[in-house]
Amino acid sequence: MQRFDAIFIGAGQASPSLAARMAERGMTVALVERKFLGGTCVNAGCMPTKTLVASARAAHVSRRAGAFGVTITGEISVDMQAVRQRAHQITMDARNGLSEWLGTTDGIVIIYGHARFAAPDRIAVNGDTLTAPRIFLNVGARPVIPDLPGIADVDYLTSTSILDIDTLPRHLAIIGGSYIGLEFAQMYRRFGSQVTVIERGARIASREDEDVSEALRDILEAEDISVRTGAERVAFARHGDGTRVSMDGIDIEASHVLVATGRKPNTDELGLDTAGVNVDGRGYILVDDKLATNVPGIWALGDCNGRGAFTHTSYNDFEIVAANLLDDEDRKVSSRIPAYALYTDPPLGRVGMTEREAAAAGRNVLVSTRPMARVGRARERDETRGFMKVVADADTREILGAAILGIEGDEAIHGIIDAMSAGTRYTDLQWSVPIHPTVSELIPTLLRGLR
Ligand SMILES: Cc1cc2nc3c(=O)[nH]c(=O)nc-3n(C[C@H](O)[C@H](O)[C@H](O)COP(=O)(O)OP(=O)(O)OC[C@H]3O[C@@H](n4cnc5c(N)ncnc54)[C@H](O)[C@@H]3O)c2cc1C
C-alpha cells in the first residue's frame, strides 16, 4: 500500500495545476493517467483542432487573396501530411511541457495506468494499491456513438481518430451539427473535401437562439457545405471503399464518416459504486457547489461532473477547489457565468443566457442586434458575415447574455464577459469609449440599441 496526501485520477485540465499547488504546500501527490498528460484539450481537443482550424483558414485566405489585391500565381493546394504534422507537433510540445513540469515538481509521482476505486480511500492501479485522505477525479469524457442502423458495419471516425488521418477525404459526412461537428465541417471543406453535415434536430447549434443558428448555417452554406437538418432514419451501409449514408429517402456516398453526436463521462470504469460516489442518469458525478461528491474526501472536477464541458470550466474547477481547500476562500461553481466559443470562421463567442433562456426565466427581456457589416474592422478585412446580439433585463439593467458571431467574436465577447463578471449594468457600459477600428467598438452602440 502506497500512502499519499492526495491522489488525482486523470491528468486533464484541472489535476496538474491542483496537484502542483498541493505539492508546493509540501503534500505528497500521486497523479494517475491512463493515456496522455493534458487529457482531451491537449491531445484530442482544443489544441489540435484549433491548429487545424488555423491551417484551414490559411488555405481560405490564400484562395481569397485576389480580393485584397494580392496575386498568387499557381494553384493553392493543401498538404494534409504537413497539416497533420503541424497539429501533432503543437500537441507534442504541450504534452512534453507538462511532462517536464510535473515530472520535475517535488512531491508529485506520475503513474501511468487505469485507476479504479478499491475502497472510498483506495485506488487500484497496475496491480498496486494507493491510499490518500483526498481523492480528486478529473477523468473527462469521450465521444458517444449513437446506436444507428448499420453503424457497426462501417468504418467511422470520431473527433479523436480523425486527427490521425493525413489524406484528404473525398466526401466527409458528419453526423451531428453541433460545435465539434461544425468546426470539422468547415475545416475539411477548406482543405478541399466535399462536406455534408447531417443533423437530426431542426437546426444546427440548437442550443443557440434561432437567429444565431440560421446565420451559422448561411456561413457554412456560403462555402458549399451541405447542411441537412431534420434528418430522420439515418442509416449506414458499406459502399465500395466508403459508406452510403441514407436518410429520409436520400442517399449520400461518403468516403469518410465522422460521428460527432456528443460526449459521455469516463465514469463507467472507475469503480464509483465501490466508493459509493453518486452519479446522475447520464453518468456525471454529482457534486455540490464546491465540487465535493457525496463521499467525504472525494471531489470531481472538469467534464466528468457535468457542470461544464470546456477547458476553461475544468481549469476554473481547479481554481474553485484550490481556493476553498488551500486558500481559505469561499468560491462556488454557481458563481461562474457560462461562456464559450465555437471556432468556425468567423467564430461565435458566447456568454450567459440566450434570448430564449432569458424569456423562459421570466426576465423582462431587452434585445439588441447589429450586423457585422456595421463594423469597420470587418469591412476592412472583407469578412462581414455574422452579427452581434445582446440580451438584458429591463428591470435590473443586468446584461444577461450575448453572442458575437463574426470576425474576432471569440475575443470581442470578453468585454461583455468581464462586464458581466463585474456586475456592470448595461447603462454604464454603453458609455465606454472603445478603440477604433476594432470589433469591440460596436458594443456600446449595440447596448444603446436595447429595446
Ligand atoms: C474535438 C474537440 C474540440 C474541443 N475544443 C475545445 C475548445 O476549443 N475550447 C474548450 O474550452 N474546450 C474544447 N473542447 C473540450 C475540452 O477538450 C474538454 O472540455 C476538456 O479537455 C475537459 O477537461 P477535463 O479536465 O475534464 O478532462 P480531460 O481533458 O478529458 O482529461 C481527462 C483525463 O483522464 C484520463 N482518465 C480517464 N479515466 C481514467 C482512469 N480511470 N484512470 C486514469 N486516467 C483516466 C484520460 O485519459 C484523460 O487524460 C474540445 C473537445 C473536443 C473533443
The ligand as an SDF file (V2000), in Angstrom:
LIG
                    3D

 53 58  0  0  0  0  0  0  0  0999 V2000
  -12.6480   17.9810  -30.7920 C   0  0  0  0  0  0  0  0  0  0  0  0
  -12.7700   18.7740  -29.5250 C   0  0  0  0  0  0  0  0  0  0  0  0
  -12.5420   20.1270  -29.5500 C   0  0  0  0  0  0  0  0  0  0  0  0
  -12.6360   20.8720  -28.3750 C   0  0  0  0  0  0  0  0  0  0  0  0
  -12.4100   22.2140  -28.4310 N   0  0  0  0  0  0  0  0  0  0  0  0
  -12.4970   22.9430  -27.2960 C   0  0  0  0  0  0  0  0  0  0  0  0
  -12.2160   24.3400  -27.3140 C   0  0  0  0  0  0  0  0  0  0  0  0
  -11.8890   24.9140  -28.3550 O   0  0  0  0  0  0  0  0  0  0  0  0
  -12.2940   25.0190  -26.1520 N   0  0  0  0  0  0  0  0  0  0  0  0
  -12.6390   24.4100  -24.9780 C   0  0  0  0  0  0  0  0  0  0  0  0
  -12.6910   25.0680  -23.9440 O   0  0  0  0  0  0  0  0  0  0  0  0
  -12.9270   23.0970  -24.9370 N   0  0  0  0  0  0  0  0  0  0  0  0
  -12.8500   22.3480  -26.0630 C   0  0  0  0  0  0  0  0  0  0  0  0
  -13.0940   21.0170  -26.0150 N   0  0  0  0  0  0  0  0  0  0  0  0
  -13.4820   20.4130  -24.7340 C   0  0  0  0  0  0  0  0  0  0  0  0
  -12.2570   20.2220  -23.8430 C   0  0  0  0  0  0  0  0  0  0  0  0
  -11.2610   19.4900  -24.5370 O   0  0  0  0  0  0  0  0  0  0  0  0
  -12.6600   19.4880  -22.5850 C   0  0  0  0  0  0  0  0  0  0  0  0
  -13.7530   20.1740  -22.0080 O   0  0  0  0  0  0  0  0  0  0  0  0
  -11.5320   19.4670  -21.5940 C   0  0  0  0  0  0  0  0  0  0  0  0
  -10.4030   18.8110  -22.1060 O   0  0  0  0  0  0  0  0  0  0  0  0
  -12.0310   18.7410  -20.3330 C   0  0  0  0  0  0  0  0  0  0  0  0
  -11.0030   18.5680  -19.4950 O   0  0  0  0  0  0  0  0  0  0  0  0
  -11.1110   17.6360  -18.2330 P   0  0  0  0  0  0  0  0  0  0  0  0
  -10.1650   18.2460  -17.2850 O   0  0  0  0  0  0  0  0  0  0  0  0
  -12.4780   17.4590  -17.7620 O   0  0  0  0  0  0  0  0  0  0  0  0
  -10.6340   16.1880  -18.7060 O   0  0  0  0  0  0  0  0  0  0  0  0
   -9.8280   15.6660  -19.9310 P   0  0  0  0  0  0  0  0  0  0  0  0
   -9.0060   16.7220  -20.5690 O   0  0  0  0  0  0  0  0  0  0  0  0
  -10.7640   14.9400  -20.8120 O   0  0  0  0  0  0  0  0  0  0  0  0
   -8.8130   14.6300  -19.2480 O   0  0  0  0  0  0  0  0  0  0  0  0
   -9.2370   13.5040  -18.5670 C   0  0  0  0  0  0  0  0  0  0  0  0
   -8.0750   12.5460  -18.4300 C   0  0  0  0  0  0  0  0  0  0  0  0
   -8.4470   11.4810  -17.5770 O   0  0  0  0  0  0  0  0  0  0  0  0
   -7.8510   10.2890  -18.0310 C   0  0  0  0  0  0  0  0  0  0  0  0
   -8.6020    9.1800  -17.4510 N   0  0  0  0  0  0  0  0  0  0  0  0
   -9.9110    8.8880  -17.6180 C   0  0  0  0  0  0  0  0  0  0  0  0
  -10.2510    7.8220  -16.8580 N   0  0  0  0  0  0  0  0  0  0  0  0
   -9.1420    7.4400  -16.2100 C   0  0  0  0  0  0  0  0  0  0  0  0
   -8.8600    6.3900  -15.2800 C   0  0  0  0  0  0  0  0  0  0  0  0
   -9.8080    5.5810  -14.8600 N   0  0  0  0  0  0  0  0  0  0  0  0
   -7.5920    6.2540  -14.8350 N   0  0  0  0  0  0  0  0  0  0  0  0
   -6.6140    7.1070  -15.2320 C   0  0  0  0  0  0  0  0  0  0  0  0
   -6.8290    8.1050  -16.0880 N   0  0  0  0  0  0  0  0  0  0  0  0
   -8.0740    8.2850  -16.5760 C   0  0  0  0  0  0  0  0  0  0  0  0
   -7.9830   10.4140  -19.5370 C   0  0  0  0  0  0  0  0  0  0  0  0
   -7.0440    9.5810  -20.1980 O   0  0  0  0  0  0  0  0  0  0  0  0
   -7.6910   11.8970  -19.7540 C   0  0  0  0  0  0  0  0  0  0  0  0
   -6.3230   12.1220  -19.9990 O   0  0  0  0  0  0  0  0  0  0  0  0
  -12.9820   20.2360  -27.1610 C   0  0  0  0  0  0  0  0  0  0  0  0
  -13.1910   18.8580  -27.1300 C   0  0  0  0  0  0  0  0  0  0  0  0
  -13.0880   18.1300  -28.2910 C   0  0  0  0  0  0  0  0  0  0  0  0
  -13.3210   16.6490  -28.2450 C   0  0  0  0  0  0  0  0  0  0  0  0
  1  2  1  0
  2  3  1  0
  2 52  2  0
  3  4  2  0
  4  5  1  0
  4 50  1  0
  5  6  2  0
  6  7  1  0
  6 13  1  0
  7  8  2  0
  7  9  1  0
  9 10  1  0
 10 11  2  0
 10 12  1  0
 12 13  2  0
 13 14  1  0
 14 15  1  0
 14 50  1  0
 15 16  1  0
 16 17  1  0
 16 18  1  0
 18 19  1  0
 18 20  1  0
 20 21  1  0
 20 22  1  0
 22 23  1  0
 23 24  1  0
 24 25  2  0
 24 26  1  0
 24 27  1  0
 27 28  1  0
 28 29  2  0
 28 30  1  0
 28 31  1  0
 31 32  1  0
 32 33  1  0
 33 34  1  0
 33 48  1  0
 34 35  1  0
 35 36  1  0
 35 46  1  0
 36 37  1  0
 36 45  1  0
 37 38  2  0
 38 39  1  0
 39 40  1  0
 39 45  2  0
 40 41  1  0
 40 42  2  0
 42 43  1  0
 43 44  2  0
 44 45  1  0
 46 47  1  0
 46 48  1  0
 48 49  1  0
 50 51  2  0
 51 52  1  0
 52 53  1  0
M  END
$$$$
